């Protein structure tokens, strides 16, 4: 790039026809990625028509002007991620750097008398190829194509006749309002970042079909995203739980009769932070082996999601009670799901380390399935495993007479506490009968966050607030 431009500034440089220069992508120092020319079209980048006609090119910003034209670590890391993404979508099994134009990873100065890409980035090309290939190691190639890097850029060369469809995310005020477009991005998170910046002006993210993908002013994300070749229904973490406390209880007791009774806590803690508690419970089943534990994390730690357990015998974090352990898991999920502030005091010691909002859907919780390459777990099929458990819980049949807990079973007729709880249920003030019955009869200590949630609901239902 021979400069430290933002993705917007770089696009403005390319915009005039008189410039006669462009690239498919640019990576800014802050890690944001801009898409200027669709991958299936030629960008004027490497001073070589043959190369440009088959290359997907990427400009990379310099955080140092002159000298070795240094590139920052964030920009370098995002360039590697972008190259891996391009390779996956175009079925490129391996990125090969030979140091000359015969390899599949090439530089601008291989095609023209130029100092581009600068001595620092040029020295990183073997490292870039190695890191990309690590990310591609688990990918099965279905076609043989070539890869290239050019014009201060790391880029992927694919014959245009074989280029796979690329999803473009457009930031506009309305799907058909091209004049309002802030930018078009190949990386969803960058489009979301741009839309967040234009929230006051009404900007949103739309896919190539004109369907809404992200609205910074909405409380919930759409549940369907176009992946470029097919529609995939995705499962958002936010919203009301689908599984009931009774279904969760019956499901886990059939598998592990000694499992702790945490179902009500998961539902109520989820409500407190706007995260589906049934999904968190399914994740806990996966992480703990249905609450058998047996790994580095022990049951007495009340750590139901392996928070801080990084392997090699590291036990991870411990929590003061089951309730705090559940709350920490819910808060840690929220860090991945959205950028909203916590409603209660933070008890998750690792909350601050999470890149916020990168996994709004269950399917994206694993890094291998996440389009940004980020997420909770590194192992494959992580989100789908959670969903399989969740679906089994939702499918669990619960007899009506068994849907109450022990506290309700010993009451032959309705007590004043039961009447109070049932009235609150009917009014929509609470969602979990067992939990609040336990609170009223003194077997469960109420949490201030839950009390605030109920009070807020009661306030909203007052006639003058409707």
C-alpha positions as CSV (number, residue, x, y, z in Angstrom):
1,X,0.0,0.0,0.0
2,X,3.0,2.3,0.6
3,X,1.1,4.1,3.3
4,X,-1.1,3.6,6.4
5,X,-4.5,4.1,4.9
6,X,-7.9,2.9,6.2
7,X,-10.0,0.6,4.0
8,X,-12.2,3.6,3.2
9,X,-9.3,5.8,2.2
10,X,-7.8,3.1,0.1
11,X,-11.1,2.7,-1.7
12,X,-11.2,6.4,-2.3
13,X,-7.8,6.3,-3.9
14,X,-8.9,3.5,-6.2
15,X,-12.3,5.1,-7.1
16,X,-11.3,7.5,-9.9
17,X,-10.9,5.9,-13.3
18,X,-7.9,8.1,-14.0
19,X,-6.1,6.3,-11.2
20,X,-6.0,3.0,-13.2
21,X,-5.1,1.0,-10.1
22,X,-7.0,-1.2,-7.7
23,X,-6.9,-4.4,-5.8
24,X,-9.5,-7.0,-4.9
25,X,-9.0,-6.5,-1.1
26,X,-7.1,-4.2,1.3
27,X,-6.2,-4.9,4.9
28,X,-5.8,-1.9,7.2
29,X,-3.5,-1.6,10.2
30,X,-6.5,-2.1,12.5
31,X,-7.3,-5.4,10.8
32,X,-10.3,-4.3,8.9
33,X,-10.7,-5.7,5.4
34,X,-12.2,-3.9,2.4
35,X,-13.3,-5.5,-0.8
36,X,-13.2,-3.2,-3.9
37,X,-13.2,-5.6,-6.9
38,X,-15.2,-8.9,-6.7
39,X,-12.9,-11.9,-6.9
40,X,-14.3,-13.0,-10.2
41,X,-13.2,-9.7,-11.8
42,X,-9.8,-8.3,-12.6
43,X,-8.2,-5.7,-10.4
44,X,-5.4,-3.5,-11.8
45,X,-2.7,-4.4,-9.2
46,X,0.5,-6.1,-10.2
47,X,1.4,-4.2,-13.4
48,X,0.9,-7.5,-15.3
49,X,-2.4,-8.2,-17.1
50,X,-1.9,-12.0,-17.2
51,X,-1.3,-12.1,-13.5
52,X,-4.1,-9.7,-12.6
53,X,-6.6,-11.7,-14.8
54,X,-6.1,-14.7,-12.6
55,X,-5.1,-13.2,-9.2
56,X,-7.1,-12.2,-6.2
57,X,-4.9,-9.4,-4.8
58,X,-4.7,-7.8,-1.4
59,X,-3.2,-4.4,-0.5
60,X,-1.7,-4.4,3.1
61,X,-1.2,-1.2,5.0
62,X,2.2,-0.2,6.4
63,X,2.4,1.1,10.0
64,X,5.8,2.5,9.2
65,X,6.5,4.8,6.2
66,X,9.9,4.2,4.6
67,X,12.6,2.0,6.0
68,X,11.5,-1.6,5.7
69,X,7.9,-0.6,5.3
70,X,6.8,-2.5,8.3
71,X,3.4,-4.1,8.6
72,X,1.7,-4.4,12.0
73,X,1.0,-7.7,13.6
74,X,-2.8,-7.2,13.4
75,X,-2.7,-6.5,9.7
76,X,-0.4,-9.5,9.1
77,X,-2.6,-11.9,11.1
78,X,-5.7,-10.7,9.3
79,X,-3.9,-11.1,5.9
80,X,-3.2,-14.7,6.8
81,X,-6.8,-15.3,7.7
82,X,-8.0,-13.7,4.5
83,X,-5.7,-15.8,2.4
84,X,-6.9,-19.0,4.1
85,X,-10.5,-17.9,3.6
86,X,-9.8,-17.3,-0.1
87,X,-8.1,-20.7,-0.5
88,X,-11.0,-22.5,1.2
89,X,-13.7,-20.9,-0.9
90,X,-11.8,-21.6,-4.1
91,X,-10.8,-25.1,-3.1
92,X,-7.1,-24.4,-3.1
93,X,-5.4,-27.1,-1.0
94,X,-2.0,-25.5,-0.4
95,X,-0.3,-22.2,-0.7
96,X,3.2,-22.6,-2.2
97,X,5.9,-20.0,-2.0
98,X,9.0,-20.6,-4.1
99,X,10.5,-17.1,-4.1
100,X,9.8,-16.6,-7.8
101,X,6.8,-16.4,-10.1
102,X,6.6,-20.2,-10.5
103,X,5.1,-20.6,-7.0
104,X,1.5,-20.1,-6.1
105,X,2.3,-17.3,-3.7
106,X,3.8,-14.3,-5.5
107,X,4.8,-10.7,-5.0
108,X,4.3,-7.5,-7.0
109,X,8.1,-7.2,-7.6
110,X,8.0,-10.5,-9.4
111,X,6.1,-8.8,-12.2
112,X,7.4,-5.2,-12.2
113,X,10.5,-3.2,-11.2
114,X,9.2,-2.0,-7.8
115,X,10.1,-2.2,-4.2
116,X,6.6,-3.4,-3.4
117,X,5.8,-5.2,-1.1
118,X,8.7,-3.8,1.0
119,X,11.5,-5.7,2.7
120,X,9.5,-6.5,5.9
121,X,6.5,-8.1,4.2
122,X,8.6,-9.8,1.6
123,X,10.5,-11.5,4.5
124,X,7.2,-12.8,5.9
125,X,6.1,-14.6,2.7
126,X,7.4,-18.0,3.9
127,X,5.7,-17.5,7.2
128,X,2.5,-16.5,5.5
129,X,2.5,-19.6,3.4
130,X,3.2,-21.8,6.4
131,X,0.5,-20.2,8.5
132,X,-2.1,-20.4,5.8
133,X,-1.3,-24.1,5.1
134,X,-1.7,-24.9,8.8
135,X,-5.3,-23.5,8.5
136,X,-5.8,-25.5,5.3
137,X,-4.5,-28.8,6.7
138,X,-7.9,-30.1,7.5
139,X,-9.5,-28.9,4.3
140,X,-10.0,-31.5,1.6
141,X,-9.2,-29.9,-1.8
142,X,-11.6,-30.6,-4.6
143,X,-10.0,-28.6,-7.4
144,X,-6.4,-27.7,-8.3
145,X,-5.8,-23.9,-8.6
146,X,-2.9,-21.5,-8.1
147,X,-2.4,-18.8,-5.5
148,X,-0.6,-15.5,-5.8
149,X,0.4,-12.5,-3.7
150,X,1.1,-9.1,-5.4
151,X,1.2,-5.4,-5.0
152,X,2.1,-5.0,-1.4
153,X,-0.5,-7.6,-1.2
154,X,-1.0,-11.2,-0.3
155,X,-3.4,-12.6,-2.8
156,X,-4.8,-15.8,-4.3
157,X,-4.6,-16.5,-8.0
158,X,-7.5,-18.6,-9.4
159,X,-8.4,-18.9,-13.1
160,X,-11.5,-16.8,-13.4
161,X,-13.4,-19.7,-15.1
162,X,-13.0,-21.6,-11.8
163,X,-13.4,-18.9,-9.3
164,X,-16.0,-19.9,-6.7
165,X,-18.8,-17.5,-5.8
166,X,-17.8,-15.0,-3.1
167,X,-20.2,-13.6,-0.5
168,X,-20.1,-9.8,-0.4
169,X,-21.6,-7.9,2.5
170,X,-22.8,-4.4,1.6
171,X,-23.2,-1.7,4.1
172,X,-26.2,0.5,3.0
173,X,-29.2,2.3,4.3
174,X,-31.5,0.0,2.2
175,X,-30.8,-3.0,0.0
176,X,-31.5,-1.1,-3.2
177,X,-29.9,2.2,-2.2
178,X,-26.5,1.9,-3.9
179,X,-25.8,5.6,-3.6
180,X,-25.8,5.3,0.2
181,X,-23.3,2.4,0.3
182,X,-20.5,2.9,2.8
183,X,-18.6,-0.1,1.5
184,X,-18.6,-3.8,0.4
185,X,-16.8,-6.3,2.4
186,X,-15.7,-9.9,2.0
187,X,-15.4,-10.4,5.8
188,X,-18.7,-10.1,7.7
189,X,-17.1,-8.8,10.9
190,X,-15.7,-5.8,8.9
191,X,-19.1,-5.0,7.4
192,X,-20.6,-5.2,10.9
193,X,-17.9,-2.8,12.2
194,X,-18.7,-0.3,9.4
195,X,-22.4,-0.6,10.1
196,X,-21.9,0.0,13.8
197,X,-20.0,3.2,12.9
198,X,-23.0,4.3,10.8
199,X,-25.7,3.2,13.2
200,X,-27.0,6.8,13.8
201,X,-27.4,7.3,10.0
202,X,-29.4,4.0,9.6
203,X,-26.8,1.8,7.9
204,X,-27.2,-2.0,7.9
205,X,-25.5,-5.0,6.4
206,X,-27.0,-6.8,3.4
207,X,-25.9,-9.9,1.6
208,X,-25.6,-10.1,-2.2
209,X,-29.3,-11.1,-2.5
210,X,-30.3,-7.9,-0.6
211,X,-31.3,-9.7,2.5
212,X,-30.7,-8.1,5.9
213,X,-27.7,-9.8,7.7
214,X,-27.1,-7.3,10.5
215,X,-28.9,-4.3,11.9
216,X,-27.0,-2.4,14.6
217,X,-30.3,-0.9,15.8
218,X,-32.1,-4.3,16.2
219,X,-32.2,-6.3,19.4
220,X,-31.8,-9.6,17.5
221,X,-29.9,-10.8,14.5
222,X,-31.6,-12.4,11.5
223,X,-31.5,-16.2,11.7
224,X,-30.6,-16.8,8.1
225,X,-27.4,-15.8,6.3
226,X,-26.5,-16.3,2.6
227,X,-23.2,-18.2,2.4
228,X,-22.7,-17.5,-1.3
229,X,-24.1,-20.7,-2.7
230,X,-27.0,-21.7,-0.4
231,X,-29.1,-20.5,2.5
232,X,-28.2,-21.9,5.9
233,X,-30.5,-21.6,8.9
234,X,-28.4,-20.5,11.8
235,X,-29.3,-20.6,15.5
236,X,-28.9,-17.4,17.5
237,X,-27.9,-17.5,21.1
238,X,-30.2,-14.6,22.1
239,X,-33.9,-14.9,22.7
240,X,-36.1,-17.2,24.8
241,X,-35.1,-20.7,25.7
242,X,-37.0,-23.4,23.8
243,X,-36.4,-26.3,26.2
244,X,-38.1,-26.3,29.6
245,X,-36.5,-26.8,32.9
246,X,-38.3,-30.1,33.2
247,X,-37.0,-31.3,29.8
248,X,-33.5,-30.4,30.8
249,X,-33.8,-32.2,34.1
250,X,-35.3,-35.4,32.6
251,X,-32.7,-35.5,29.8
252,X,-29.7,-35.3,32.1
253,X,-31.1,-37.6,34.8
254,X,-31.6,-40.4,32.2
255,X,-27.9,-40.1,31.3
256,X,-26.4,-39.2,34.7
257,X,-28.7,-39.7,37.7
258,X,-26.1,-38.0,39.9
259,X,-25.9,-34.8,37.8
260,X,-26.5,-31.6,39.8
261,X,-29.8,-30.0,39.3
262,X,-28.8,-26.8,37.4
263,X,-31.6,-26.5,34.9
264,X,-33.4,-23.7,36.6
265,X,-30.2,-21.8,37.1
266,X,-29.3,-22.0,33.5
267,X,-32.7,-20.6,32.4
268,X,-32.7,-17.8,34.9
269,X,-29.1,-16.8,34.4
270,X,-29.7,-16.8,30.7
271,X,-32.7,-14.5,31.1
272,X,-30.6,-12.2,33.2
273,X,-28.1,-11.6,30.3
274,X,-30.3,-12.3,27.3
275,X,-28.7,-15.6,26.4
276,X,-30.6,-18.8,25.8
277,X,-30.1,-20.9,28.9
278,X,-31.0,-24.2,27.2
279,X,-28.2,-23.7,24.7
280,X,-25.7,-23.0,27.6
281,X,-27.0,-26.1,29.4
282,X,-26.4,-28.2,26.2
283,X,-22.8,-26.8,26.0
284,X,-22.2,-27.7,29.6
285,X,-23.4,-31.3,28.9
286,X,-20.8,-31.4,26.1
287,X,-18.0,-29.8,28.1
288,X,-18.4,-31.9,31.3
289,X,-19.3,-35.2,29.7
290,X,-22.9,-34.8,31.0
291,X,-21.6,-33.6,34.4
292,X,-19.4,-36.6,35.0
293,X,-16.2,-34.5,34.5
294,X,-13.2,-36.8,34.6
295,X,-10.8,-34.4,32.8
296,X,-8.7,-31.5,34.0
297,X,-11.7,-29.7,35.5
298,X,-13.2,-31.2,38.7
299,X,-16.9,-31.1,39.8
300,X,-16.1,-29.1,42.9
301,X,-14.8,-26.2,40.7
302,X,-18.3,-25.4,39.5
303,X,-16.8,-24.7,36.2
304,X,-19.3,-26.2,33.7
305,X,-17.7,-24.9,30.4
306,X,-14.0,-25.5,30.9
307,X,-13.3,-21.8,31.3
308,X,-9.5,-21.3,31.6
309,X,-8.8,-25.0,31.0
310,X,-6.4,-24.9,28.2
311,X,-5.1,-28.5,28.4
312,X,-1.9,-30.0,29.7
313,X,-3.4,-30.6,33.1
314,X,-4.5,-26.9,33.6
315,X,-7.7,-27.1,35.7
316,X,-9.0,-23.8,34.7
317,X,-11.0,-21.4,36.8
318,X,-12.9,-22.2,40.0
319,X,-16.1,-20.5,41.2
320,X,-17.6,-20.0,44.6
321,X,-21.0,-21.8,43.9
322,X,-22.9,-23.6,41.2
323,X,-24.8,-20.4,40.5
324,X,-21.7,-18.3,40.0
325,X,-20.3,-21.0,37.8
326,X,-23.4,-21.0,35.6
327,X,-23.4,-17.2,35.5
328,X,-19.7,-17.1,34.5
329,X,-20.5,-19.5,31.6
330,X,-23.5,-17.3,30.5
331,X,-21.3,-14.2,30.6
332,X,-18.5,-15.8,28.7
333,X,-21.0,-16.9,26.0
334,X,-22.3,-13.3,25.9
335,X,-18.8,-12.0,25.2
336,X,-18.7,-14.2,22.1
337,X,-22.3,-13.6,21.0
338,X,-22.7,-9.8,21.0
339,X,-21.2,-6.5,22.2
340,X,-23.8,-5.5,24.7
341,X,-22.6,-4.7,28.2
342,X,-23.2,-7.2,31.0
343,X,-26.3,-6.4,33.0
344,X,-24.8,-7.7,36.3
345,X,-21.4,-7.7,37.9
346,X,-18.8,-9.6,35.9
347,X,-17.8,-12.9,37.5
348,X,-16.2,-14.4,34.3
349,X,-12.4,-13.8,34.8
350,X,-11.8,-14.3,31.1
351,X,-14.5,-12.0,29.8
352,X,-12.1,-9.3,28.9
353,X,-9.9,-11.6,26.8
354,X,-12.7,-12.4,24.3
355,X,-13.1,-10.6,21.0
356,X,-16.7,-9.4,21.3
357,X,-19.5,-10.5,19.0
358,X,-17.6,-12.9,16.8
359,X,-20.0,-15.9,17.4
360,X,-23.7,-14.7,17.3
361,X,-24.8,-18.2,16.2
362,X,-24.3,-21.6,17.8
363,X,-23.0,-22.9,14.5
364,X,-20.1,-20.3,14.7
365,X,-19.0,-21.1,18.2
366,X,-16.2,-23.4,17.0
367,X,-13.3,-21.7,15.2
368,X,-13.3,-24.1,12.3
369,X,-16.9,-23.4,11.4
370,X,-16.7,-19.6,12.1
371,X,-16.3,-17.5,9.0
372,X,-13.9,-15.2,10.9
373,X,-11.8,-18.2,12.2
374,X,-12.6,-17.2,15.8
375,X,-14.7,-18.8,18.5
376,X,-14.8,-20.6,21.8
377,X,-13.3,-24.0,20.8
378,X,-10.6,-25.1,18.3
379,X,-12.0,-28.6,17.8
380,X,-14.1,-29.3,14.8
381,X,-17.9,-29.6,14.8
382,X,-18.2,-27.8,18.2
383,X,-21.4,-25.9,17.5
384,X,-23.2,-28.7,15.7
385,X,-22.4,-31.0,18.7
386,X,-24.1,-28.6,21.0
387,X,-27.1,-28.4,18.7
388,X,-27.4,-32.2,18.6
389,X,-27.6,-32.2,22.4
390,X,-30.0,-29.3,22.4
391,X,-32.3,-31.0,19.9
392,X,-32.3,-34.2,22.0
393,X,-33.3,-32.1,25.1
394,X,-36.1,-30.4,23.2
395,X,-37.3,-33.8,22.0
396,X,-37.4,-35.2,25.6
397,X,-40.9,-36.0,26.7
398,X,-42.0,-35.0,30.1
399,X,-45.1,-36.4,31.8
400,X,-47.3,-33.6,33.2
401,X,-47.3,-35.0,36.7
402,X,-43.5,-35.2,36.7
403,X,-42.9,-31.7,35.5
404,X,-42.7,-30.2,39.1
405,X,-39.9,-30.5,41.5
406,X,-39.8,-32.1,45.0
407,X,-40.9,-28.9,46.7
408,X,-44.2,-28.9,44.7
409,X,-44.7,-32.7,45.0
410,X,-45.1,-32.5,48.8
411,X,-47.8,-29.9,48.6
412,X,-51.2,-31.6,48.3
413,X,-53.1,-28.3,47.7
414,X,-52.0,-24.9,46.5
415,X,-50.2,-22.9,49.1
416,X,-50.0,-19.1,49.2
417,X,-46.6,-19.4,47.7
418,X,-47.8,-21.5,44.8
419,X,-50.7,-19.1,44.1
420,X,-48.3,-16.2,44.0
421,X,-45.9,-18.0,41.6
422,X,-48.7,-19.2,39.4
423,X,-50.2,-15.7,39.2
424,X,-46.7,-14.3,38.3
425,X,-46.4,-16.9,35.6
426,X,-49.8,-16.1,34.2
427,X,-48.9,-12.4,34.1
428,X,-45.6,-13.1,32.3
429,X,-43.5,-11.8,35.1
430,X,-41.5,-15.0,35.5
431,X,-40.8,-18.0,33.3
432,X,-39.7,-20.7,35.7
433,X,-42.1,-21.9,38.3
434,X,-39.8,-24.3,40.2
435,X,-37.1,-21.7,40.7
436,X,-39.4,-19.0,42.1
437,X,-41.4,-21.4,44.2
438,X,-38.1,-22.5,45.8
439,X,-37.3,-18.8,46.4
440,X,-40.6,-18.2,48.2
441,X,-40.5,-21.3,50.4
442,X,-36.8,-20.6,51.3
443,X,-35.0,-23.5,49.6
444,X,-33.3,-21.2,47.0
445,X,-31.6,-18.0,47.7
446,X,-32.8,-15.3,45.2
447,X,-30.3,-13.6,43.0
448,X,-30.5,-9.8,42.8
449,X,-30.2,-9.9,39.1
450,X,-33.3,-12.1,38.8
451,X,-35.2,-9.8,41.1
452,X,-34.3,-6.8,38.9
453,X,-35.4,-8.7,35.8
454,X,-38.8,-9.4,37.4
455,X,-39.2,-5.8,38.6
456,X,-38.4,-4.4,35.2
457,X,-41.0,-6.7,33.7
458,X,-43.6,-5.5,36.3
459,X,-42.7,-1.9,35.5
460,X,-43.2,-2.4,31.8
461,X,-46.6,-3.9,32.4
462,X,-47.9,-0.9,34.3
463,X,-50.6,0.9,32.3
464,X,-48.8,4.2,32.2
465,X,-45.7,2.5,30.7
466,X,-47.4,0.7,27.9
